[in-house]
Amino acid sequence: MRRPSTFEAIVFQAVFGSYLLWAAGSAIPLIRIDFGISRTLASMHSISVGIGAVLGAHLAVSLVKKISREKIMRLSIPIMSLGILGLTLGPSMWITVPGCGLAAFSQSLVNSLSLSQISLDAKPSLRRIYIQSGIQACLGASAIFFISISLNAELGWRLPILLGVLILAPLTMIVVWKVKFLVSASAKTSKVEGLPNHSSKNYRKIFLAGFLMSFCEMGIGFWAIDLLIDRGAGVALGAFGLALLSLVTGISRIGFATLGHPVKKTMRLVLVLYPIGVVTICLTQSSAITVIGLLIASIAGSALYGVGVFQVSEGFADPSGKISNFMTGMAASYGVTPLILAIIFDNLGFIAGYLTMPVALFFAYLLWRDLGS
């Protein structure tokens, strides 16, 4: 039997984590409904995710020096599974919140290490980043579709997540166990590029660019279930709308990989489509038209992950440190974005919250442009 390539193993493991984390993320509004708590309190799950993800992204490079890449990738599978089981089976927030953080820590490690591997390639790097993240989003969307179907069948939202752990965890371990993750020639002959090699100003720019790009991408869909329910859709239909949104994100990333547009051209497209989508959301109260606006904005937002990683890594012999900085900013946003939007949505309404997103995109673009060579 043919051994999987390194890239195939990376994609498989990323898919495993994405299925579980995207399902877990969509479940937070549902946990809010189950526990009867406010959006702001439910955002404690997202803060836990942010803390875990920040630690994973920040420690990725240093952990590789102490533990082999193979061991980190293998250990991430049971750690992820344990965290997700805590989220789905926990009877209270004292268990579900730490479960989110543990799962996010594991997946953030995997994302940072796999991106540094992919970006060591020359020309294929942007294409592979889009392919990996696109497949991740598509499989994440499938998890949300299954949750929607399970809710519609009155089986609850937990069943698709539990089946994901039981089926995907053993398969992922089998695939990853067969692969040896090689270190690049440049990394063998030189120090790993890390935070001490950058000025604090560059570090802040990379971190903030990652934070704002994540805010723009994540903000569109995180509370979409609540938005659609507020505009007349049921819980199951709201979950279906979020699943459709996630699927379009994945397909769009694969589409960007296929088109192969230069990053500047892609960013110009984002700057046009994203505000159109947000304005559409803000000008209607129809759930159907709201979905159209969400889809337009998600197509634009789906490109931000790839162009951001590419901008801070392309042209460097070993981009691990820069990618770690960028991913740390994105990880921080994972935790803070839902809370910021929850506070705005709870106090000022959905329109006020969504109008902050084009502003964040403008500043993200300025930072992105400044970081390019």
Disulfide bonds with the S-S distance in Angstrom:
none
